[in-house]
Amino acid sequence: MTKAGFQTRAVHGGEKPDPATGASAPNLAMSTTFALDEPAGFSINDFEGELPYIYTRWGNPTVRMLEAKLAALEEAQDCVAFASGMAATTALLLTALDAGDHLVISDVNYPGTAEFARGALTERGVVVTPVDTSDLAAVAAALRPETKMIWAETPANPILRLADVHAIAALAKRHGTLLAVDSTFATPAALRPIELGADFVVHSLTKYIGGHGDALGGAVLGATEALEPLRTRALVHLGGVLSPFNAWLIARGAATLPIRMKAHEQGALKVAAFLEAHPAVPRVNYPGLKSHPQHALAARQMDNFSGMLSFQAVGGEGLARRMAKELRTIHFAVSLGHHRSLIYWIATDAMMESSYRLTGEALGRYREFAGDGLFRLSVGLEDSEDICEDLDRVLGGKPGA
Ligand SMILES: Cc1ncc(COP(=O)(O)O)c(C=O)c1O
């Protein structure tokens, strides 16, 4: 399927008509266990290579169908799906890193990832160095002989700062270090980190790939051999497996990912331009805007600017409170990548407290994007005029108008 076009792979990847019934849509196999025609052992350690279906925590046909679709989209050899993006993230970090290993990680990323890296991973003896991954020299300077992995998130949540995946991958190769990229904001419609030299791609499937806000999921993609510890130790022993029902919903969403991403980008370009021209908005962060400090990298590295943007606005937290009550089209809610537009307020002090507690220059760089706080907007699939009208009403301070 990897030779077919991206849209064709999204529709057909991992799927085939049911050989017994001819059903064209994928079956949903909710069974937790599978009838065997001979004894097969009861420990994952009894098996090597491709596993037969035995127990859904070890593998399930509907989850496998989704994994094959995602691998086709990312042009990865293989994929392991998990119960959430965080389950995928922690599975990769816990299986790849042991006490004494060094992790260089983006100093701005999804706060759950940051909290885990600074908390449980550090307590486990992994040495964690947060670094500005938009600065290649800073990444190079942070590397040590014991650096086992570099972790980038691009575009980074919530400031939309980018990392040059090709350049970091080349650096990682020279240093003999693994590179993992959380590509949730980009999706394979915009960025395929493995093509650019990354070893692992991580996704929260809860966002664009599922696309409808009704199923949590996560995935790690990479080479089959490199994913082996994830399929066995992480999936079977840590047990954060994706429900087959969620896999089925997410696969249905993934089939329309390419056309949804085009529409998200189209809407976001219009909303970003509207916000940039608004007198109550001093700064908009959107890789598709010429004003983005890394617009040239975005244009080179990404096939689509995605639908995520963030902006500073006069009124800050007070405005956020008003938005929660007064927005009509946009939901004031966490999460992103859904067909509904979602907005959320992220105060800089709170972000720092829950992530890497940046100080000095690093905090200054964060504040360039975020000021004292920013609104993270996931532009949905509504008409962009309605999204802009909703924002204009609250930004213009005309409650109820
Ligand atoms: C970039 C990024 N990675 C990972 C996650 C975690 O995903 P999940 O909520 O599916 O666990 C999120 C959630 O917002 C995210 O934004």
The ligand as a Gaussian input file, in Angstrom:
#p B3LYP/6-31G(d) Opt

LIG

0 1
 C        1.536000      17.073000      21.560000
 C        0.808000      16.110000      22.459000
 N        1.353000      14.910000      22.720000
 C        0.742000      14.021000      23.533000
 C       -0.468000      14.302000      24.138000
 C       -1.109000      13.295000      25.048000
 O       -2.145000      12.655000      24.382000
 P       -3.387000      11.958000      25.104000
 O       -4.231000      13.042000      25.683000
 O       -4.048000      11.180000      24.013000
 O       -2.835000      11.076000      26.183000
 C       -1.082000      15.533000      23.888000
 C       -2.371000      15.881000      24.517000
 O       -2.838000      16.996000      24.445000
 C       -0.417000      16.463000      23.026000
 O       -0.937000      17.676000      22.758000

